[in-house]
Amino acid sequence: MKLKKITYALFFMFTFPAVAADKGTLTIPTTAVTGNPLGVGSDQMVVPISILNGRELSLKRENTLAETLNSIPGVSNSSFGPSVGRPMIRGMDSDRIKILQNGVNNLDASNLSSDHGVSIDPLIIEQIDVIRGPATLLYGGGAVGGVVNAIDHRIPKEKLEGITGRGEVRYGGANLEQSNAAVVDVGTGNFVMHFDAYNRDSKNLRIPGNAISSRLESTQVWDPAAGTSGDGDYERYSTNHGRKKLLNSQSETRGGAVGASMIFDRGYAGVSYAKHQTKYGSVKEPGILLDMDTDRIDFASEIRDLGSFFERAKFRAAYTDYRHHEMGGGEIHSTFKNKGIDGTFELAHAPLMGLKGILGTQFDNGKFDAIGHEAFLPNSKTNSQSLYVYEELPLNQHKMTFGLRHGKHEVESKGGGEDAQFGNPSRKKFNTNNAAIGGLYALNEQWSLTGNLSHNERAPSYFELFANGVHTATGTYQEGQSDLKKEKSNGLDGQIRWKSGQDSLTFGAYFNKFSNFIGLLSTDSPGLAHAEDGGDITYKKSTFSGIKAEFKGVELEGKTMLTDYVQFNVRGDYVDAKDKTNGGYVPRISPLKLGAGLKYEFDRFGARLDVLHAFKQDRVATNYNYEGTKELITDAYTNISMMATYKLPTQLNLEAFTRANNLLDEEIREHTSFLKDIAPMGGRSIMFGLRGEF
């Protein structure tokens, strides 16, 4: 069966260029990867890159960052309901995926827990770069899965005379979303100011049938603490989650920012302040509301033409003050705070013996606080400093790349706790070393090959080291291990690329071997008793442990113009992740997905039809426990969506659009979701919107 699935992807790879007709010499300009220090185009990068921007991004914006990126091969959504979702890349999540905002770490608590949202709203993002694979050298140690860089242009970088902007309103969808956003830039030449504001309100998600899956119902294990079964527990879950509506899945979001820059002939310097607030229900715990509030101050500057050796200097830094309350019955149960500063400084040098590259340093200093009876982590501090070098060597139409990164990391626990469960204060130090070498080989004007070999190391995070308490969002008692060693892996990534005019096809494969993969593994031991619902409940214990693991997979993406007005698209991805220590598989791994679509544009009218089929996922983990139940098989589904756009015949640049999702009204359960068996995706829905630019 595995061979058959992979054969489907190989078939598309070798037949697609033959089907695509030659459309002449028209060349589509490449879009610069904003997070890359050398500013090269996506088709010039050695590692796999996907870029979403402009009109395409505007029409694909969803409720969360992860859902917005869900159509990119290798990317999936670790959904915790319609309002919460962090991107997973190639089966990896948490600290293995770096989420950046304008090239600087986005500091929140989404890496800590699946029920914590990412504090970035897609409504105001102008471009998203997705780098799949080991990007540790440029973006921070440990990003072995990949990087998501959201760019918002809140700090202007180019001169502007006058005023420009865009706006958008939308209504509908399975959650009856009402949202709007406005972005405005005003400039007097060298001085430019930026303003943006957005809000989003949504109701409980409409679902095709029962919230609880038939597979979970058949297990008759409903109590996540005691593992008991019975009609009483089933009734409790049915009442909480309902039918046709996913209860407590509503959300309210508000935010905005102001920024200003001075633009010089040889660079710029600017600052911005942004605020993001959102309140959303916990799908797992009806009656529980999460209230998130983030303040962020960014500073960025770049100076070019420095002299004979260094060509450019760039500095970026952000201070973030994040907190969220977990509330029930109008009372605050727990509070999580995360404050810190993160920044990078880079020097780009002139070509030296053909080499062109950068020298850089990155620093971050964070303080995490947990307050309340559900605080399962001690107050902690994290400090890291890294030095890195990245070089490219052009060889005619070919290219070689290599880089090194060395980091020092210090993680400190304040100890204590309500029952002194965190023990005495503790401090751990780690040194990490990362290296990569790669190349791009042009076979001819249309075909090219890329390859990248990397060694990756990641220091354990504060929650992997020091957690010790009940985490109700996962229904487990989580225990960290202060003696954890750093995570290590070696990876190999390769692609074959074909491009002819507007037609293109990319097929890639990768392999990552971990000698110490840190995961949350289930045990048969009980944790400490936890007061809940008027009594004491003992949750099963899960421990952060190091295992040997292997991740491998393939990815496919292509497009071709069938006629002057019709484009055909194809995509697919497959990942296989095995626990080599205990046997079986790593949990929450996306199944094989294959998709195709047609895109039509003529004059003022546009239309799109997309079909995505996700195969049955029966490669489930055995050493994994969630809600008192082992990981369950996820059934296959087919998601058909349509979109239509119309540019209004007015002097203003206005475009109306409508988008229909899940036209078959299928029960879609994403295997990567923590709540897949009690919270399916939305049912058949339609959304209407209007966007404009000036």
Stockholm file with secondary structure:
# STOCKHOLM 1.0

chainA/1-694         MKLKKITYALFFMFTFPAVAADKGTLTIPTTAVTGNPLGVGSDQMVVPISILNGRELSLKRENTLAETLNSIPGVSNSSFGPSVGRPMIRGMDSDRIKILQNGVNNLDASNLSSDHGVSIDPLIIEQIDVIRGPATLLYGGGAVGGVVNAIDHRIPKEKLEGITGRGEVRYGGANLEQSNAAVVDVGTGNFVMHFDAYNRDSKNLRIPGNAISSRLESTQVWDPAAGTSGDGDYERYSTNHGRKKLLNSQSETRGGAVGASMIFDRGYAGVSYAKHQTKYGSVKEPGILLDMDTDRIDFASEIRDLGSFFERAKFRAAYTDYRHHEMGGGEIHSTFKNKGIDGTFELAHAPLMGLKGILGTQFDNGKFDAIGHEAFLPNSKTNSQSLYVYEELPLNQHKMTFGLRHGKHEVESKGGGEDAQFGNPSRKKFNTNNAAIGGLYALNEQWSLTGNLSHNERAPSYFELFANGVHTATGTYQEGQSDLKKEKSNGLDGQIRWKSGQDSLTFGAYFNKFSNFIGLLSTDSPGLAHAEDGGDITYKKSTFSGIKAEFKGVELEGKTMLTDYVQFNVRGDYVDAKDKTNGGYVPRISPLKLGAGLKYEFDRFGARLDVLHAFKQDRVATNYNYEGTKELITDAYTNISMMATYKLPTQLNLEAFTRANNLLDEEIREHTSFLKDIAPMGGRSIMFGLRGEF
#=GR chainA/1-694 SS CHHHHHHHHHHHHHHHHHHSCCCCSCCCCCCBCTTSTTCCBGGGCSSCEEEEEHHHHHHHCCSSHHHHTTTSTTEEEEESSTTCEEEEETTBCGGGEEEEETTEECCSSTTTCTTSCCSCCGGGCCEEEEEESCCHHHHCTTCCSEEEEEECCCSCCSCEEEEEEEEEEEEETTTTEEEEEEEEEEEEESEEEEEEEEEEEECCEEEEEESSCHHHHHHTCCCTTTCCCSHHHHHHHHHHHCEEEETTCCEEEEEEEEEEEEEETTEEEEEEEEEEEEEEECSSSTTEEEEEEEEEEEEEEEEECCCSSEEEEEEEEEEEEEEEEEEETTEEEEEEEEEEEEEEEEEEEEEETTEEEEEEEEEEEEEEEEEETTCCSCCEEEEEEEEEEEEEEEETTEEEEEEEEEEEEEEEECCCCTTSTTCSCEEEEEEEEEEEEEEEEESSSSEEEEEEEEEEEECCCHHHHHCEEEETTTTEEEECCTTCCCEEEEEEEEEEEEEETTEEEEEEEEEEEEEEEEEEEEEEEEEEEEEETTEEEEEEEEEEEEEEEEEEEEEEEEEEESSSSEEEEEEEEEEEEEETTTSSBCSSCCCCEEEEEEEEEETTEEEEEEEEEECCBCCCCSSCEETTEECCCBCCEEEEEEEEEEECSSSSEEEEEEEEECTTCCCCCCTTCTTTTTCCCCCSEEEEEEEEEC
#=GC SS_cons         CHHHHHHHHHHHHHHHHHHSCCCCSCCCCCCBCTTSTTCCBGGGCSSCEEEEEHHHHHHHCCSSHHHHTTTSTTEEEEESSTTCEEEEETTBCGGGEEEEETTEECCSSTTTCTTSCCSCCGGGCCEEEEEESCCHHHHCTTCCSEEEEEECCCSCCSCEEEEEEEEEEEEETTTTEEEEEEEEEEEEESEEEEEEEEEEEECCEEEEEESSCHHHHHHTCCCTTTCCCSHHHHHHHHHHHCEEEETTCCEEEEEEEEEEEEEETTEEEEEEEEEEEEEEECSSSTTEEEEEEEEEEEEEEEEECCCSSEEEEEEEEEEEEEEEEEEETTEEEEEEEEEEEEEEEEEEEEEETTEEEEEEEEEEEEEEEEEETTCCSCCEEEEEEEEEEEEEEEETTEEEEEEEEEEEEEEEECCCCTTSTTCSCEEEEEEEEEEEEEEEEESSSSEEEEEEEEEEEECCCHHHHHCEEEETTTTEEEECCTTCCCEEEEEEEEEEEEEETTEEEEEEEEEEEEEEEEEEEEEEEEEEEEEETTEEEEEEEEEEEEEEEEEEEEEEEEEEESSSSEEEEEEEEEEEEEETTTSSBCSSCCCCEEEEEEEEEETTEEEEEEEEEECCBCCCCSSCEETTEECCCBCCEEEEEEEEEEECSSSSEEEEEEEEECTTCCCCCCTTCTTTTTCCCCCSEEEEEEEEEC
//
